């Protein structure tokens, strides 16, 4: 076996081992933990976000507050952008009725904002 072949075999084995040592996380059914009614968010200070589909994002305001935000139509095709922006008509409030998310040069009208039950998500083992 030449050196290149040995290197490819070792690299492949390491990659397979890495995949096997990190079990796939179970998919979170976010909708099951979202309030039924859409809410407005006052003085938003969103610390981070997680894209969960092409039209939904979970936005964390703090370790105790998170929201499931749905937009009209597909918006989130590339989950590598580090920042979400918002257009707000009311200044210190984000509302599904009037506002949009800005993501990778797209303006995505917000359909609804639902508060997530983080305590139940933790109890059911989806969050630490």
N, CA, C and O atoms as a MOPAC input file, in Angstrom:
PM7 MOZYME 1SCF
protein

 N      0.84100 1    -1.18200 1     0.00000 1
 C      0.00000 1     0.00000 1     0.00000 1
 C      0.88400 1     1.24300 1     0.00000 1
 O      1.83000 1     1.34800 1     0.78100 1
 N      0.56800 1     2.16300 1    -0.87100 1
 C      1.37200 1     3.38100 1    -0.87200 1
 C      0.87800 1     4.33300 1     0.22400 1
 O     -0.16800 1     4.10100 1     0.83000 1
 N      1.62700 1     5.38700 1     0.46800 1
 C      1.32100 1     6.31400 1     1.56200 1
 C     -0.02700 1     7.00300 1     1.39300 1
 O     -0.74000 1     7.21200 1     2.37400 1
 N     -0.38500 1     7.35800 1     0.16600 1
 C     -1.66200 1     8.02800 1    -0.07900 1
 C     -2.82800 1     7.11200 1     0.26900 1
 O     -3.80100 1     7.55300 1     0.87900 1
 N     -2.74200 1     5.86200 1    -0.10700 1
 C     -3.79700 1     4.89700 1     0.19800 1
 C     -3.92200 1     4.71100 1     1.70600 1
 O     -5.03100 1     4.67200 1     2.23900 1
 N     -2.77900 1     4.59700 1     2.39900 1
 C     -2.80000 1     4.45100 1     3.85800 1
 C     -3.45800 1     5.66800 1     4.50000 1
 O     -4.26200 1     5.53200 1     5.42300 1
 N     -3.11700 1     6.84800 1     4.01300 1
 C     -3.67600 1     8.07900 1     4.55600 1
 C     -5.19000 1     8.12000 1     4.35800 1
 O     -5.92100 1     8.50800 1     5.27000 1
 N     -5.66500 1     7.72600 1     3.18300 1
 C     -7.10500 1     7.72000 1     2.92000 1
 C     -7.82900 1     6.71700 1     3.80800 1
 O     -8.91500 1     7.01000 1     4.30900 1
 N     -7.25000 1     5.54800 1     4.01000 1
 C     -7.86300 1     4.52800 1     4.86900 1
 C     -7.94500 1     5.01900 1     6.30700 1
 O     -8.98100 1     4.86300 1     6.95400 1
 N     -6.87400 1     5.60900 1     6.81200 1
 C     -6.85300 1     6.11900 1     8.19200 1
 C     -7.84200 1     7.26800 1     8.34700 1
 O     -8.58100 1     7.32100 1     9.33000 1
 N     -7.86200 1     8.18300 1     7.38800 1
 C     -8.79800 1     9.31100 1     7.44400 1
 C    -10.23800 1     8.82000 1     7.44200 1
 O    -11.06000 1     9.30800 1     8.21800 1
 N    -10.55000 1     7.86500 1     6.58400 1
 C    -11.90400 1     7.30500 1     6.53300 1
 C    -12.28900 1     6.65500 1     7.84200 1
 O    -13.41300 1     6.82800 1     8.31200 1
 N    -11.37900 1     5.91400 1     8.43800 1
 C    -11.66000 1     5.26000 1     9.72100 1
 C    -11.90000 1     6.29000 1    10.81600 1
 O    -12.80200 1     6.12500 1    11.63800 1
 N    -11.10100 1     7.34600 1    10.83300 1
 C    -11.29800 1     8.39900 1    11.83400 1
 C    -12.63700 1     9.09600 1    11.66400 1
 O    -13.31900 1     9.38300 1    12.64900 1
 N    -13.01500 1     9.36700 1    10.43600 1
 C    -14.30300 1    10.02200 1    10.18700 1
 C    -15.46400 1     9.13300 1    10.61300 1
 O    -16.41900 1     9.61500 1    11.22200 1
 N    -15.39600 1     7.85100 1    10.30400 1
 C    -16.45200 1     6.93400 1    10.72600 1
 C    -16.52000 1     6.83700 1    12.23900 1
 O    -17.61000 1     6.77200 1    12.80900 1
 N    -15.38300 1     6.82600 1    12.88700 1
 C    -15.34500 1     6.78400 1    14.34700 1
 C    -15.94000 1     8.04000 1    14.95300 1
 O    -16.64800 1     7.97100 1    15.95800 1
 N    -15.66300 1     9.17500 1    14.35600 1
 C    -16.22100 1    10.43300 1    14.86000 1
 C    -17.73200 1    10.44700 1    14.72300 1
 O    -18.43000 1    10.91500 1    15.62300 1
 N    -18.24500 1     9.94400 1    13.61900 1
 C    -19.69700 1     9.89200 1    13.42100 1
 C    -20.35300 1     8.95200 1    14.42800 1
 O    -21.42700 1     9.25000 1    14.94900 1
 N    -19.72400 1     7.84500 1    14.69400 1
 C    -20.28700 1     6.86100 1    15.61800 1
 C    -20.24600 1     7.35500 1    17.05200 1
 O    -21.09500 1     6.96300 1    17.85300 1
 N    -19.28900 1     8.20100 1    17.40200 1
 C    -19.17300 1     8.64500 1    18.78600 1
 C    -20.10300 1     9.80700 1    19.11500 1
 O    -20.23900 1    10.16500 1    20.28500 1
 N    -20.74300 1    10.40200 1    18.11600 1
 C    -21.68500 1    11.49900 1    18.34500 1
 C    -23.06000 1    11.07000 1    17.86100 1
 O    -23.40100 1    11.27200 1    16.69600 1
 N    -23.86000 1    10.47200 1    18.75800 1
 C    -25.18100 1    10.03200 1    18.31300 1
 C    -26.01100 1    11.21400 1    17.83400 1
 O    -25.90000 1    12.32300 1    18.35600 1
 N    -26.82500 1    10.96100 1    16.85600 1
 C    -27.65000 1    12.01500 1    16.28800 1
 C    -28.65500 1    12.49000 1    17.33400 1
 O    -29.30900 1    11.68100 1    17.99300 1
 N    -28.77000 1    13.80500 1    17.47900 1
 C    -29.71500 1    14.36000 1    18.42800 1
 C    -31.12500 1    14.09700 1    17.93700 1
 O    -31.39300 1    14.08900 1    16.73600 1
 N    -32.02700 1    13.88100 1    18.89600 1
 C    -33.40000 1    13.67200 1    18.46800 1
 C    -34.00500 1    14.99900 1    18.03200 1
 O    -33.72400 1    16.05100 1    18.60600 1
 N    -34.82300 1    14.92300 1    17.02400 1
 C    -35.45900 1    16.11000 1    16.45100 1
 C    -36.48000 1    16.66600 1    17.44200 1
 O    -37.32200 1    15.93300 1    17.96200 1
 N    -36.39400 1    17.94600 1    17.69100 1
 C    -37.29300 1    18.59600 1    18.64300 1
 C    -38.59400 1    18.96600 1    17.93800 1
 O    -38.56300 1    19.66000 1    16.92100 1
 N    -39.73200 1    18.51900 1    18.45400 1
 C    -41.02400 1    18.92200 1    17.88200 1
 C    -41.43400 1    20.29400 1    18.44500 1
 O    -42.32400 1    20.38800 1    19.29100 1
 N    -40.77800 1    21.34000 1    17.96600 1
 C    -40.94900 1    22.69000 1    18.52200 1
 C    -42.40800 1    23.11200 1    18.59600 1
 O    -42.81700 1    23.73800 1    19.57400 1
 N    -43.19400 1    22.78400 1    17.59000 1
 C    -44.61000 1    23.19000 1    17.55600 1
 C    -45.36500 1    22.68100 1    18.78200 1
 O    -46.28500 1    23.34500 1    19.25700 1
 N    -44.98700 1    21.51000 1    19.29900 1
 C    -45.66400 1    20.94100 1    20.46700 1
 C    -45.40500 1    21.73900 1    21.73400 1
 O    -46.14600 1    21.61100 1    22.70900 1
 N    -44.37500 1    22.55300 1    21.73200 1
 C    -44.00100 1    23.32500 1    22.92000 1
 C    -44.26400 1    24.82200 1    22.75200 1
 O    -43.87300 1    25.62600 1    23.59700 1
 N    -44.92000 1    25.18000 1    21.67200 1
 C    -45.20500 1    26.59100 1    21.37900 1
 C    -46.61800 1    26.94400 1    21.82500 1
 O    -47.55500 1    26.16400 1    21.65600 1
 N    -46.75000 1    28.13400 1    22.39500 1
 C    -48.07500 1    28.62800 1    22.76700 1
 C    -48.92600 1    28.72500 1    21.51000 1
 O    -48.40500 1    28.97500 1    20.42200 1
 N    -50.21100 1    28.53300 1    21.65100 1
 C    -51.10600 1    28.55900 1    20.48200 1
 C    -51.27800 1    29.96700 1    19.93200 1
 O    -51.43900 1    30.15300 1    18.72600 1
 N    -51.24300 1    30.94700 1    20.80700 1
 C    -51.50600 1    32.33200 1    20.41200 1
 C    -50.19900 1    33.06000 1    20.07800 1
 O    -49.19600 1    32.90400 1    20.77500 1
 N    -50.22500 1    33.84700 1    19.01600 1
 C    -49.08100 1    34.66700 1    18.63900 1
 C    -48.94800 1    35.83500 1    19.61200 1
 O    -49.94700 1    36.38800 1    20.07300 1
 N    -47.70600 1    36.20400 1    19.92100 1
 C    -47.45300 1    37.28700 1    20.86300 1
 C    -46.57200 1    38.34700 1    20.21200 1
 O    -45.90600 1    38.09300 1    19.20800 1
 N    -46.58300 1    39.53300 1    20.80200 1
 C    -45.63900 1    40.57600 1    20.45300 1
 C    -44.51400 1    40.52200 1    21.47600 1
 O    -44.75000 1    40.17100 1    22.63300 1
 N    -43.31000 1    40.86000 1    21.07400 1
 C    -42.16700 1    40.82500 1    21.98700 1
 C    -41.68100 1    42.26200 1    22.18600 1
 O    -41.30800 1    42.94600 1    21.23300 1
 N    -41.69600 1    42.70600 1    23.45300 1
 C    -41.27900 1    44.06700 1    23.78400 1
 C    -39.80000 1    44.09600 1    24.14200 1
 O    -39.30100 1    43.18400 1    24.80100 1
 N    -39.11000 1    45.12400 1    23.71700 1
 C    -37.68600 1    45.31100 1    23.99600 1
 C    -36.87800 1    44.04600 1    23.71700 1
 O    -36.18500 1    43.54600 1    24.60200 1
 N    -36.96100 1    43.53400 1    22.50900 1
 C    -36.25400 1    42.28400 1    22.23000 1
 C    -34.73800 1    42.44700 1    22.31000 1
 O    -34.16900 1    43.40700 1    21.78900 1
 N    -34.11400 1    41.50400 1    22.96200 1
 C    -32.65900 1    41.44100 1    23.03700 1
 C    -32.28500 1    39.98700 1    22.77700 1
 O    -31.87800 1    39.26500 1    23.68700 1
 N    -32.43000 1    39.57100 1    21.52800 1
 C    -32.24500 1    38.17000 1    21.18300 1
 C    -30.76400 1    37.81900 1    21.18900 1
 O    -29.97500 1    38.39000 1    20.43700 1
 N    -30.39900 1    36.87100 1    22.04900 1
 C    -28.98900 1    36.51000 1    22.19900 1
 C    -28.50800 1    35.54500 1    21.12700 1
 O    -27.34500 1    35.59800 1    20.72900 1
 N    -29.37800 1    34.66800 1    20.65300 1
 C    -28.98400 1    33.76500 1    19.56900 1
 C    -30.21500 1    33.16900 1    18.90800 1
 O    -31.34000 1    33.37600 1    19.36200 1
 N    -29.99300 1    32.43400 1    17.83800 1
 C    -31.11300 1    31.82800 1    17.12600 1
 C    -30.69300 1    30.49400 1    16.54700 1
 O    -29.50700 1    30.19500 1    16.40900 1
 N    -31.69600 1    29.70000 1    16.21300 1
 C    -31.46600 1    28.38200 1    15.60400 1
 C    -32.49900 1    28.17100 1    14.50500 1
 O    -33.69900 1    28.12200 1    14.77500 1
 N    -32.03800 1    28.05000 1    13.29100 1
 C    -32.94200 1    27.80000 1    12.17000 1
 C    -33.40100 1    26.35100 1    12.24700 1
 O    -32.57900 1    25.44000 1    12.34400 1
 N    -34.72100 1    26.13600 1    12.20400 1
 C    -35.23100 1    24.77100 1    12.31000 1
 C    -35.91000 1    24.29300 1    11.03500 1
 O    -36.13100 1    23.09400 1    10.86600 1
 N    -36.23900 1    25.20400 1    10.14800 1
 C    -36.78200 1    24.84400 1     8.83700 1
 C    -36.61200 1    26.04600 1     7.92000 1
 O    -36.06400 1    27.06800 1     8.33100 1
 N    -37.07800 1    25.93000 1     6.68200 1
 C    -36.88600 1    27.06400 1     5.77100 1
 C    -37.84000 1    28.21900 1     6.05500 1
 O    -37.72200 1    29.28000 1     5.44200 1
 N    -38.78700 1    28.02700 1     6.98000 1
 C    -39.67400 1    29.13700 1     7.33600 1
 C    -39.86900 1    29.30100 1     8.84600 1
 O    -40.78100 1    30.00600 1     9.27700 1
 N    -39.01200 1    28.65100 1     9.65600 1
 C    -39.11800 1    28.79900 1    11.10800 1
 C    -37.74500 1    28.92400 1    11.74700 1
 O    -36.77000 1    28.31500 1    11.30700 1
 N    -37.69900 1    29.73300 1    12.80000 1
 C    -36.47300 1    29.93500 1    13.55600 1
 C    -36.85600 1    30.03300 1    15.03700 1
 O    -37.87100 1    30.63300 1    15.39100 1
 N    -36.02400 1    29.43200 1    15.89300 1
 C    -36.18600 1    29.60500 1    17.33600 1
 C    -35.23300 1    30.71600 1    17.73400 1
 O    -34.04100 1    30.66900 1    17.43000 1
 N    -35.77300 1    31.71700 1    18.41900 1
 C    -34.98400 1    32.86600 1    18.83800 1
 C    -34.93400 1    32.88200 1    20.36200 1
 O    -35.96500 1    32.89200 1    21.03400 1
 N    -33.71200 1    32.88400 1    20.89300 1
 C    -33.50600 1    32.89000 1    22.33900 1
 C    -33.31300 1    34.31600 1    22.81000 1
 O    -32.39600 1    35.00500 1    22.36200 1
 N    -34.16600 1    34.75800 1    23.70600 1
 C    -34.01900 1    36.08800 1    24.28800 1
 C    -33.11000 1    36.00900 1    25.52300 1
 O    -32.35500 1    36.93700 1    25.81300 1
 N    -33.19900 1    34.89200 1    26.23800 1
 C    -32.38300 1    34.63100 1    27.42100 1
 C    -32.44400 1    33.12100 1    27.66800 1
 O    -33.15600 1    32.41500 1    26.95400 1
 N    -31.71800 1    32.61800 1    28.65800 1
 C    -31.81300 1    31.17800 1    28.94200 1
 C    -33.22200 1    30.74200 1    29.37200 1
 O    -33.54200 1    29.55400 1    29.33100 1
 N    -34.05100 1    31.69100 1    29.77800 1
 C    -35.40800 1    31.36200 1    30.23700 1
 C    -36.50700 1    31.75600 1    29.26300 1
 O    -37.67100 1    31.42600 1    29.48800 1
 N    -36.16500 1    32.45400 1    28.18700 1
 C    -37.17800 1    32.91300 1    27.23200 1
 C    -36.75300 1    32.62000 1    25.80200 1
 O    -35.67100 1    33.01100 1    25.36500 1
 N    -37.62700 1    31.92300 1    25.08100 1
 C    -37.37400 1    31.64300 1    23.67000 1
 C    -38.69900 1    31.67500 1    22.92600 1
 O    -39.76300 1    31.45800 1    23.50500 1
 N    -38.61100 1    31.95100 1    21.62700 1
 C    -39.79900 1    32.07600 1    20.79100 1
 C    -39.62000 1    31.29400 1    19.50300 1
 O    -38.53000 1    31.24200 1    18.93200 1
 N    -40.69900 1    30.69500 1    19.06300 1
 C    -40.74100 1    30.06200 1    17.74700 1
 C    -41.32900 1    31.10600 1    16.80300 1
 O    -42.47900 1    31.51800 1    16.95700 1
 N    -40.52700 1    31.53100 1    15.82200 1
 C    -40.96600 1    32.55900 1    14.88100 1
 C    -41.15200 1    31.90500 1    13.51700 1
 O    -40.23900 1    31.28000 1    12.97700 1
 N    -42.35400 1    32.06400 1    12.97500 1
 C    -42.66800 1    31.54700 1    11.64100 1
 C    -42.81400 1    32.72000 1    10.69200 1
 O    -43.40900 1    33.74200 1    11.03400 1
 N    -42.26700 1    32.56400 1     9.49700 1
 C    -42.37200 1    33.61500 1     8.48800 1
 C    -43.22100 1    33.11800 1     7.32100 1
 O    -43.40200 1    31.91500 1     7.13200 1
 N    -43.73300 1    34.06400 1     6.54900 1
 C    -44.52900 1    33.72300 1     5.37200 1
 C    -43.59900 1    33.29300 1     4.25400 1
 O    -42.79300 1    34.08800 1     3.77100 1
 N    -43.70600 1    32.05900 1     3.84600 1
 C    -42.88400 1    31.55200 1     2.74900 1
 C    -41.49700 1    31.15500 1     3.19400 1
 O    -41.08700 1    31.46000 1     4.31400 1
 N    -40.77700 1    30.47900 1     2.32700 1
 C    -39.41900 1    30.05700 1     2.65800 1
 C    -38.46400 1    31.24400 1     2.74300 1
 O    -38.53500 1    32.17300 1     1.93900 1
 N    -37.56900 1    31.19800 1     3.73300 1
 C    -36.64600 1    32.30800 1     3.95200 1
 C    -35.25000 1    31.82200 1     4.32400 1
 O    -34.25200 1    32.39800 1     3.89100 1
 N    -35.18100 1    30.77300 1     5.11800 1
 C    -33.91500 1    30.34600 1     5.71000 1
 C    -33.33200 1    29.15700 1     4.95200 1
 O    -33.54300 1    28.00700 1     5.33700 1
 N    -32.60100 1    29.43600 1     3.87900 1
 C    -32.00600 1    28.37600 1     3.07700 1
 C    -30.55800 1    28.10500 1     3.45400 1
 O    -30.03900 1    27.02200 1     3.18400 1
 N    -29.91200 1    29.06200 1     4.06600 1
 C    -28.50000 1    28.94600 1     4.41000 1
 C    -28.35500 1    29.27000 1     5.89200 1
 O    -28.52200 1    30.42100 1     6.29400 1
 N    -28.04600 1    28.26300 1     6.70700 1
 C    -27.99200 1    28.49800 1     8.14800 1
 C    -26.61400 1    28.93800 1     8.64300 1
 O    -26.29800 1    28.78700 1     9.82300 1
 N    -25.80300 1    29.47500 1     7.74800 1
 C    -24.46500 1    29.90200 1     8.15400 1
 C    -24.38000 1    31.39200 1     8.49200 1
 O    -23.37700 1    31.83100 1     9.05400 1
 N    -25.38800 1    32.16400 1     8.16800 1
 C    -25.34600 1    33.59700 1     8.47000 1
 C    -25.43300 1    33.78800 1     9.98700 1
 O    -26.29300 1    33.19000 1    10.63300 1
 N    -24.56000 1    34.60600 1    10.55700 1
 C    -24.50200 1    34.73100 1    12.01200 1
 C    -25.50800 1    35.68800 1    12.63700 1
 O    -25.59900 1    35.76300 1    13.86200 1
 N    -26.27000 1    36.42400 1    11.82100 1
 C    -27.11800 1    37.47800 1    12.37100 1
 C    -28.49400 1    37.48500 1    11.72500 1
 O    -28.63900 1    37.28800 1    10.51800 1
 N    -29.50700 1    37.71800 1    12.56400 1
 C    -30.86400 1    38.01300 1    12.08900 1
 C    -31.11200 1    39.48800 1    12.34600 1
 O    -30.64700 1    40.03200 1    13.34800 1
 N    -31.82600 1    40.12800 1    11.46900 1
 C    -32.23600 1    41.50100 1    11.69900 1
 C    -33.75000 1    41.57100 1    11.73100 1
 O    -34.42900 1    40.63600 1    11.30800 1
 N    -34.27000 1    42.65400 1    12.22200 1
 C    -35.71400 1    42.84400 1    12.28400 1
 C    -36.06600 1    44.22200 1    11.77600 1
 O    -35.34300 1    45.19000 1    12.01200 1
 N    -37.19400 1    44.30400 1    11.07100 1
 C    -37.78100 1    45.60900 1    10.79200 1
 C    -38.88500 1    45.76600 1    11.81500 1
 O    -39.66100 1    44.83500 1    12.03300 1
 N    -38.97100 1    46.90600 1    12.43700 1
 C    -40.02200 1    47.11900 1    13.43700 1
 C    -40.71300 1    48.44000 1    13.16100 1
 O    -40.06900 1    49.46600 1    12.94500 1
 N    -42.01000 1    48.39600 1    13.17200 1
 C    -42.79900 1    49.61700 1    12.98400 1
 C    -43.01900 1    50.33600 1    14.31200 1
 O    -43.26100 1    51.54300 1    14.34500 1
 N    -42.93100 1    49.57200 1    15.41600 1
 C    -43.23600 1    50.12900 1    16.73000 1
 C    -41.97900 1    50.44900 1    17.54500 1
 O    -42.09700 1    50.78000 1    18.72500 1
 N    -40.80200 1    50.36200 1    16.96600 1
 C    -39.56800 1    50.73400 1    17.65500 1
 C    -39.06600 1    49.70900 1    18.65100 1
 O    -38.07800 1    49.02700 1    18.37800 1
 N    -39.71300 1    49.58000 1    19.79600 1
 C    -39.23200 1    48.68000 1    20.84200 1
 C    -40.05500 1    47.39100 1    20.93900 1
 O    -40.01100 1    46.69600 1    21.95400 1
 N    -40.80400 1    47.07800 1    19.88200 1
 C    -41.64300 1    45.89000 1    19.89800 1
 C    -41.57800 1    45.18600 1    18.54200 1
 O    -41.65300 1    45.83100 1    17.49600 1
 N    -41.43800 1    43.84400 1    18.56900 1
 C    -41.50500 1    43.04600 1    17.34500 1
 C    -42.88000 1    42.39500 1    17.32000 1
 O    -43.28200 1    41.73900 1    18.28100 1
 N    -43.59900 1    42.58100 1    16.21600 1
 C    -44.96800 1    42.10000 1    16.09700 1
 C    -45.14900 1    41.29900 1    14.81000 1
 O    -44.59600 1    41.64000 1    13.76400 1
 N    -45.92300 1    40.24200 1    14.90900 1
 C    -46.22000 1    39.44200 1    13.71900 1
 C    -47.10500 1    40.21500 1    12.74900 1
 O    -47.08900 1    39.95300 1    11.54600 1
 N    -47.86300 1    41.15000 1    13.25900 1
 C    -48.80100 1    41.88700 1    12.41600 1
 C    -48.10900 1    42.85200 1    11.45500 1
 O    -48.62600 1    43.12500 1    10.37300 1
 N    -46.94400 1    43.36800 1    11.84300 1
 C    -46.35000 1    44.44500 1    11.04600 1
 C    -44.88100 1    44.27500 1    10.68000 1
 O    -44.38200 1    45.01900 1     9.83600 1
 N    -44.17600 1    43.33200 1    11.27900 1
 C    -42.72600 1    43.30700 1    11.16200 1
 C    -42.18800 1    42.13700 1    10.33300 1
 O    -42.90800 1    41.19300 1    10.00900 1
 N    -40.91000 1    42.23400 1    10.00700 1
 C    -40.24200 1    41.22400 1     9.19000 1
 C    -38.88200 1    40.87700 1     9.78700 1
 O    -38.31100 1    41.63300 1    10.57300 1
 N    -38.38300 1    39.70500 1     9.38600 1
 C    -37.01400 1    39.31200 1     9.70000 1
 C    -36.17300 1    39.60400 1     8.46400 1
 O    -36.59400 1    39.34500 1     7.33700 1
 N    -34.98700 1    40.14200 1     8.68900 1
 C    -34.03400 1    40.36900 1     7.61400 1
 C    -32.95900 1    39.29800 1     7.74300 1
 O    -32.31000 1    39.17900 1     8.78200 1
 N    -32.77500 1    38.51700 1     6.67400 1
 C    -31.81600 1    37.41300 1     6.71400 1
 C    -31.19300 1    37.25200 1     5.33700 1
 O    -31.88600 1    36.98800 1     4.35400 1
 N    -29.88000 1    37.41300 1     5.27900 1
 C    -29.14200 1    37.27900 1     4.02100 1
 C    -29.79300 1    38.06100 1     2.87500 1
 O    -30.08500 1    37.50000 1     1.81900 1
 N    -30.01000 1    39.32800 1     3.08900 1
 C    -30.55500 1    40.23000 1     2.07800 1
 C    -32.00200 1    39.90000 1     1.69600 1
 O    -32.47300 1    40.32500 1     0.64100 1
 N    -32.69800 1    39.15600 1     2.53500 1
 C    -34.10700 1    38.85600 1     2.29000 1
 C    -34.94700 1    39.52500 1     3.37200 1
 O    -34.52400 1    39.64100 1     4.52200 1
 N    -36.10700 1    39.94900 1     2.99500 1
 C    -37.06800 1    40.49500 1     3.94800 1
 C    -38.19000 1    39.47000 1     4.04300 1
 O    -38.89900 1    39.22900 1     3.06600 1
 N    -38.35300 1    38.86900 1     5.21700 1
 C    -39.29900 1    37.77100 1     5.41700 1
 C    -40.38300 1    38.20700 1     6.40000 1
 O    -40.11100 1    38.31100 1     7.59600 1
 N    -41.60900 1    38.46500 1     5.92500 1
 C    -42.68600 1    38.89900 1     6.81400 1
 C    -42.98100 1    37.84400 1     7.88900 1
 O    -43.09900 1    36.65400 1     7.59400 1
 N    -43.09400 1    38.30000 1     9.12600 1
 C    -43.36900 1    37.40100 1    10.23800 1
 C    -44.84100 1    37.01600 1    10.22200 1
 O    -45.71900 1    37.87600 1    10.15100 1
 N    -45.09900 1    35.71800 1    10.28700 1
 C    -46.46700 1    35.20300 1    10.32300 1
 C    -46.97600 1    35.10500 1    11.75800 1
 O    -48.09500 1    35.51700 1    12.06300 1
 N    -46.11600 1    34.53900 1    12.65500 1
 C    -46.50200 1    34.45800 1    14.07100 1
 C    -45.25400 1    34.30200 1    14.93400 1
 O    -44.20900 1    33.83300 1    14.48400 1
 N    -45.40400 1    34.71200 1    16.18200 1
 C    -44.36000 1    34.59100 1    17.19200 1
 C    -44.99500 1    33.85900 1    18.36300 1
 O    -45.95600 1    34.34500 1    18.96000 1
 N    -44.45600 1    32.68700 1    18.69100 1
 C    -45.04700 1    31.87200 1    19.75200 1
 C    -44.01600 1    31.63400 1    20.85000 1
 O    -42.90000 1    31.18800 1    20.58300 1
 N    -44.40200 1    31.93500 1    22.08100 1
 C    -43.52000 1    31.68900 1    23.21800 1
 C    -43.38100 1    30.18700 1    23.41700 1
 O    -44.36000 1    29.44500 1    23.33300 1
 N    -42.15800 1    29.74700 1    23.68200 1
 C    -41.89300 1    28.32400 1    23.90000 1
 C    -41.89300 1    28.00100 1    25.39200 1
 O    -41.46000 1    28.80900 1    26.21300 1
 N    -42.37900 1    26.82400 1    25.72500 1
 C    -42.39000 1    26.33600 1    27.10400 1
 C    -41.05800 1    25.61600 1    27.35600 1
 O    -40.95300 1    24.40600 1    27.15600 1
 N    -40.05300 1    26.36600 1    27.79300 1
 C    -38.71500 1    25.81000 1    27.97400 1
 C    -38.65500 1    24.81600 1    29.12800 1
 O    -37.88300 1    23.85800 1    29.08000 1
 N    -39.46600 1    25.03600 1    30.16700 1
 C    -39.48300 1    24.08300 1    31.28600 1
 C    -39.94100 1    22.71300 1    30.81900 1
 O    -39.36500 1    21.69800 1    31.20900 1
 N    -40.95600 1    22.67800 1    29.99800 1
 C    -41.45500 1    21.39500 1    29.47600 1
 C    -40.44700 1    20.76600 1    28.51000 1
 O    -40.27200 1    19.54800 1    28.50500 1
 N    -39.78700 1    21.58600 1    27.69600 1
 C    -38.74300 1    21.07200 1    26.81000 1
 C    -37.61700 1    20.41600 1    27.61400 1
 O    -37.08600 1    19.38100 1    27.21100 1
 N    -37.25100 1    21.02100 1    28.75500 1
 C    -36.20900 1    20.44800 1    29.61500 1
 C    -36.71400 1    19.17200 1    30.28300 1
 O    -36.00300 1    18.16800 1    30.32900 1
 N    -37.93400 1    19.21300 1    30.79500 1
 C    -38.51200 1    18.03800 1    31.45100 1
 C    -38.58200 1    16.84800 1    30.49000 1
 O    -38.34400 1    15.71000 1    30.89200 1
 N    -38.90300 1    17.10800 1    29.24200 1
 C    -39.01700 1    16.04300 1    28.24700 1
 C    -37.66100 1    15.64400 1    27.65000 1
 O    -37.60500 1    14.77300 1    26.78200 1
 N    -36.58400 1    16.26200 1    28.10000 1
 C    -35.24400 1    15.85300 1    27.69200 1
 C    -34.71400 1    16.47100 1    26.41500 1
 O    -33.69900 1    16.01300 1    25.89000 1
 N    -35.37200 1    17.49600 1    25.90000 1
 C    -34.89800 1    18.12000 1    24.66200 1
 C    -33.86400 1    19.21500 1    24.91200 1
 O    -33.06400 1    19.51700 1    24.02600 1
 N    -33.86700 1    19.80800 1    26.09300 1
 C    -32.91200 1    20.84500 1    26.45000 1
 C    -32.20800 1    20.47300 1    27.74100 1
 O    -32.74000 1    19.72700 1    28.56400 1
 N    -31.00800 1    21.00100 1    27.90600 1
 C    -30.26500 1    20.75600 1    29.14700 1
 C    -30.60200 1    21.79500 1    30.17400 1
 O    -30.07500 1    21.75800 1    31.28600 1

